[in-house]
């Protein structure tokens, strides 16, 4: 009887410990679309840095699909541009930005057909734009900073996975797009009319996590960020070594892989801490306030939202 009691006690303790540790076994579901700025996530997975039981990367063909999946509760986390995060915030979603992933410095662009060599040539033309916050925001900034007027063009709504084909088949005269589509279109004669180097610090990708899941996934998030910075370091120190691995997904040719990263800046851990916590300079807290104001004034969101909530810590 004593033996059975001890055995029963051991089983009970094991079951209790398993129950207590269950939250750590939960899988953090992260949605992304195809974009070189998100590749360190997938490289980290390929190199075995990510625990596949704790973190699951789910790839969609467009940002629109990522946003839809997030709104439908299929994702706990998503990689988005800052303006897309603001759109979600205005829609009532409660989340926190846990990582500043990359800053576009040329990787997003307005490209014209061979015969369109300047912004002035777009008058009366068809411009393909993905129906997302980023597409609308980038178009607005182009109009604000150049001679282009929205009434002078016909905006054609297209998801990014349609951009290359539409351009090749001359269904559009120009397109607002990003890598890897940007690189392929340029290879097919596309002219760069405007790119993100002209709006520095504005096109930033961030990783968001649902506020109610922050405590549950604390360890997952910490491990993910550690793996992210480790993978970014690999790309920066030995780019050619990992081109083949990255091209398995990007499919742009090994020789073109690293050129895509030339249009991106990956903030390191120290810069991330500044961007997500500082109230000075070009921190994301201040940039988000400015962006929300611009988006509200131009009808991209219904009203100015309190973007500071995206950066507030969750009580332990």
N, C-alpha and C positions, 0 to 999 in steps of 0.2 A: 504493500500500500504506500509505504514511504517512497519507494522507487517510482511508482506511478504518479505520486504527488509532485515529485521533483520534475519528472518528465513533463507533466501537465504545466508546471510553472515555467519551464524552459520554453515550451510551445507558446504559452501566453505572452511571455516577454518578447519573443521573436515577432509574434504578430503585432504587438504594441509598437515595437521599434519599426517594423515595416510600415505601419500606419502613419507613424510620426514622420517617416522619411518620404512618404508618398509625394508631397509637393515637389521635392527635388527631382522626382522622376517625371514630372510633367514636361511635355514638349512645347517649347516656344515656337509658334508657327509664324514665320516671317515671309511676307510677300514682297517680291521685287519684279521689275520688268528688265528686259535686256538693255544694259547700259554699262559702259566700262567702269563708271564710278562705283558700281556695286560688285565688281569682279573680285576684290579682296575677300569678300564673304565666301565666294565659291572656291577661290584658291585655298583659303583656310580650310575648307571642307576637304578638298583634294589632298592637302598635305597632312590631314589627320589632326588638325588643331581643334576642330569643332567636335563636340560630342554629339553624334547624330541622334542619340536617344533624347538629348536635352534641347537640341536646336534643329528645326526642320526648315530648310529653305524651299519656298514654293515660287516658281517662276511663271509669270504671265507674259503674254505677248505685247501688252500695252499698259500704261499707267492707269487708263480708264478701268481696266479689268482689276487691277490691284485695289483701286478705290472702291469698286463695287464689292469685291470680296471682303474688304475690311468692314464696310458698312453692313454687310450681311452677317458679320460675326464669324467668318471663316478664318480670320487671321487675328493673332494677338499683337502683331507688330507689322510695320510696313516701312519700306524705304521709299521716300517721297521727296519732292522738291519742297522748299520752305513755303512757297505760295500754295501748294496743294495741301500742306498741313493746315494752313490758315483756313482754307475752304472747309476742311473737315471740322475745324474748331468752330467755325460759324454755324455749321450744321448741327452742333450740339454734342459732338464727340469729345470725350474727356481722355486725354492722353498726355504723355510726357516725351519730350525729345531727349534721348539718351546718348546720341552720337551725332556729331557733325561729320558726315562721311566724306564729302568732297565739295569743292567749289569749281564751277565750270569757268574755264578761261580760254574759250575758243571752241569747246566741244559742242556747244549749241549754236546753231546758225540759221540764217535765212539764205537759201541757195536759189540761184536763178538758172534757167536754161542757157545754153551756149550763146544765144543771141541777146540775152539779158545781162548786161554788164554793169548796171548801176541801179540804184533805188529808183531813179527817174524813169527807167525803162519799164517799171511795173505798172504804170498807168494803164488801166483798162485790162489788166491781166488777172489770171486766176492764181490764188495763193493757197496752197494746202496747209492746213493747221490742224493739229490734233485738238479735239474738243476737250481740253483740260485747262486747269488754272494756269499751268506753265505756258501752254500755247497762247492763251489769251493775254497773259501778262507780258510775254515776250513781244507779241505783236503790238501791244499798247506802247511798250518802251521804244520800239522801232519807230512807230508813228510819232511819238513825242520827241525823239532825238533826230529825226530826219525830215525830209520834205514829203514823205509818204503820207497820204490821207486815206483813211479807211474807205471813204466813198469812191475813191479812185480804183479800188480793187474788188474782186469777187472772192470772198473767203470760202474755200472748199473744205468742209470738215472731213478729216481722214485720220485714222489711227496710224501710229508710227510704223506698224508692220505693213502698211500699204504705201508708204512714201516712195520707196525705191521703184516699185513697179509703176506707180502713177507717173513718176518723173520720166522713166524710160519710155513710157507709152504716150508722153506728151499730153496727159490728161490735166496737167497743171503746168503753169509757167514758172512757178517758184514754190518753195516749200520751207516751212520752219521745222527743222528737224534736229536730230542729235545722233551721236555715234551709237551703233556702227553704221546706221543709214547715212549719216553725213559723209563719212569717208567713201562709201560706195558711190554715192551720187557725185561727189567731186571727181572720182575716177572716171565717171561717165560724162564728164564735161561740165558739171555744175559749177557755177561761179559764186564765190562767197560775197554776198552783198552787205551782210551785217552779221556779227557774231558776239558772243558773250564777253569778249575782251573789252567791248565798248560799254558794258554795264558791270564793272568789277564788283565782286562780292554780293551780287544780287541773285544769281542762280546757284543756290546751295542745296545739296541733298542732305537729308537728315533721316535718322532712324527713330521712329516713334513706337511707343509701347502703351497699351491701354492702361490708364491710371489704376484701375481695379486689379490689374495683373502685376503691378510693379513689385509688390512684396513677394508674391508667389514665385516670380521669376528672377528675383534679385541675383541669385548665384548664376543662373543662365546668362543674364545680361552682363554681369562682371566677366564671366568666361568668354562671352562673345566679343566684348570690347578688347580684351587681352589678345584674343586670336586675330581680331581685325588689325590691330596695330602691328602684330607680328607678321601678318601677310603683306601689309603695306610695305613694311621694311624689306621684305624679300623682293617685292616688285621694284622698289627703288634701288636696292643694292645690286641685284642681278637680273635686270629686266629680260635679257635675251634667254636666260636659263628657263624662265617660266612662260615664254611666249607660246610654246607648243601646247602647254596645259591650258592656258587661257583661251587659245584659239579653238579648242575642242567645243567650246560653247559659243564663242563670238562668231566664228566662221568667217573671218575677214582675210585670212592668210597670215601666217606667222610674221611675215615681213611688215604687215600693217598694224599688228597688235600694239606695239609700243608707241607708234605714232599717235594712236588714239589717246594714250595717257599724257601726251604732251599738252593737251588742251585741258588738263585737270590739275587741281592742287589738292593734295590730301593733307588736311591738318593733323599734326601729330598730337600726342596725348596732352602736352602742355598747351598747345593752341586750342584743343578741344575744351579744356578746362576754362580757358579765357572766353571762348565763344559762347559757352553755355551758362556762364555765371557772372561775367563782368557787366558792369553798367557804363563802360567807357568805350570810346573808339568805335570799331566796327564789330562789336559783339553781336551775336544773333538775337539777343534780347532787344537791343536797340534797332537792329535791322528789321526785325519782325514788326515792331511798332510802325516803322516807316512804311513797310510794305503793305500792312493792313490798311493804313490810311490811303495809300495810292489805290489799292484794290477797291476800297469803299467808294472813293471819289469817282472811280471809273466803272462802277456797276459790276465788278467781279464778285463782290460780296454785298449782302444787303445792308450791312452796317459795320462800323468799326468794332472790332472785338478786342477783348483783353488778352492779348497774346502772351502776356507775362506768365499766365497759368501753365503754359507749355513747358516752362523751365523750373517751376516750383518743385521742391523736394517732397517726397511722400513720407509721412510720419512712419517711423519704424515700429 
